[in-house]
Amino acid sequence: MAKVAVRRPTDSLFNNTRPRKPGPRLQRHVHSQPARVTESEQEERELKVKARMGTLVLPGGQTYPFSMEDMLDVKRVGSGISGEVYRMVHNPSSIAIAAKKMLWQHDTWEEQRRVLMDLEVMNSQHSPFIVEYYGSAIVKNEVWVFMELMATCLDRLLKRLKGPIPERIIGKMCVSIVKALDYLKRAHKVIHRDVKPSNILIDVNGNVKLCDFGISGRLVDSKAFTRGAGAAAYMAPERINMSHDSKGYDVRADVWSLGISLVEMATGSAPYKFNEFSSEFDLLTHIVQAPPPLLDEDKFSPNFYDFVAQCLCKDVDERPQYDKLLLHPLIKEYEEKPVDVGEWFSEMCSTHGIP
């Protein structure tokens, strides 16, 4: 198994220099505060969401009025920061679908904001690299979002494999992930803010797609200004070390998260593990101060090694955005190179009991 080298803050620090005392001014809480909105704005946004609800548009253009009674074999398959995910069968069409259940709390704007962002992105997206949206509905105080059913996420896949994913497979997956993130920026001016293996899905044919936009942030002049939620271990240094006079961060924060995810996929092990730190604050301090995780240069192709290294550049000004990543030799190589991800995934399903 390829190993990743992660050095502690005492070995060498950001830009290979000793820390300036008293060190970075880290915030112990990195979650954004609820946005201040008026009651009328809140009601208007809620009405817009409800207006789009109640109808399912399934593959082939089949349209059905929503009824929870039409859903059979409901099974909970996972959960995340935005809600719980279920597998179910739509009885009138016999189509298996995925559904995410999220709370709709009238007195909690932060939860409503997550729901609205998820719905807005999914309802208006037209990309083969993002999970397909079928519709949504409110049931009591819950919002159900219905989408295409994927086989599993890369987080679960890695746990079942108990080892790395082959480089050729990662290369092909990487094309889909970068194109999904680039689409969000270009078409919706959205930064995902929660890029990690559990939000990267794969279907039985080997198609890889991005999901979970509940904590995505709108870009203003290409910048985001709230710390947002998100998994700390995948969070970019500039998101952690934001000061009150910060100029914000941009999509390169997601590029960092992609790099951390690629290291995990390539080695079979997350570069930052919570059990190696005494607290989340210590983990965040380490991300800011220590050099980025390194792949073993001898075990990977020059293109792959360089791509990951560029994603994990600590200096955000030197870290590439999507337009440059899409021109990288790794992406160009795997756009053209025939790699049957579906066949590989089928073999993994047979040998490792996936999904």
Secondary structure, 3 states (H helix, E strand, C coil): CCCCECCCCCCCCHHHCCCCCCCCCCCCCCCCCCCCCCHHHHHHHHHHHHHCCCEEEEHHHEEEECCHHHEEEEEEEEEECCEEEEEEEECCCCEEEEEEEEECCCCCHHHHHHHHHHHHHHHHCCCCCECCEEEEEEECCEEEEEEECCCEEHHHHHHHHCCCCCHHHHHHHHHHHHHHHHHHHHHHCEECCCCCHHHEEECCCCCEEECCCCCCEECECCEECCCCCCCHHHCCHHHHCCCCCCCCECCHHHHHHHHHHHHHHHHCCCCCCHHHCCCHHHHHHHHHHCCCCECCHHHCCHHHHHHHHHHCCCCCCCCCCHHHHCCCHHHHHHHHCCCCHHHHHHHHHHHHCCC
